[in-house]
């Protein structure tokens, strides 16, 4: 039976790198919100960003069911920043008798700041396809993020 792996963590915590590793190890399809939204809408979608993200999440939840149905594992790389999002995802899959596993990338504030700065430089140089995160956006994301409790997570990764 195919399984879904849900990667939880702050923006720029290493989720995409970890997701790619997991994709290879588990012979899975990687579904990424950022990959789709950046490809379709670019860096600057302004006030519509949250709407685009929500629509993309809904699409990927449904698409993941098709992939799982044919026996292929799925890795969801989109953060699951709030307890409500994690609960919804778990219920979505478990109500369909699909095994799911949450992996959390735990990162210190110091390492997070360094990674954000490094990635922003890479974004400005067009070396990576990722969102540029200024101080205001970093603060907003940090305020939104609800660190999970141990009982919500199947694999806790300290980075």
Phi, psi and omega in degrees: 000133180290157186228153176247135179248123183250121184261121182251138176163163179296162172301139177064033178263352182110013182299315183293319177297315178295319179300320178295319177298314180296321178304314181290316182294323186256008180050058188240167170263131180263124178246119186236126176299310183300319180303315182287311184295322177293320180296319184274323190240349179075190185293325195241078177258005171053228185297340182277352185306309183298322177296316179298319179297314181298316179297319180293318176302312180301316178299314183290327173302311181293317180296324179299327179297320178297317181293314179297324181300329180268009173090019181251132177295154180231139172246123177258116182249087173209019166095314182047061190289335183244156177301321180299316178297318180295318179296317179300312182299315180299314179295319180305312183280315182296327178292346178253012181059039178251127180288132177229153184222124176269130175243128181247129176264107181266127185225140179287158179298324181294312180295321179301314179299318178296317180295319178299314180298315180297315181294320179301319176298315180296323178295314180297330179271004183058033179271340179222154173261098182203167178281140170281131184238105178280179184300319180295316179292321178299317179296317179300312181297320180296322179290326181286324187295128175248108180301135181287160172272157182305325183285353177271344192244138178270325179224117182259119182246118178266124184249000000 
